[in-house]
């Protein structure tokens, strides 16, 4: 069985992506636990991110309720984390 609702947040990103750096920094500063999938180190994971989002844009942030954001603003992420009672 594949896990469609992970226990933690998963973020697909790359070190050259400014939006990825910003979102990663936000999660770190909020102390939210997440799994970071580095698409530079693991290029095959880009296919997984695209399968989830239907787009090639990053970051893709997948939440424990199986919803996701693509290129979210800090406000989008914070609102979702509040909705899930993670902050």
Secondary structure, 3 states (H helix, E strand, C coil): CCCCCCCCEEEEECCCCHHHHHHHHHHHHHCCCEEEEECCCCCCHHHHHHHHHCCCCCCEEECCCCCEEECCCHHHHHHHHHHCCCC
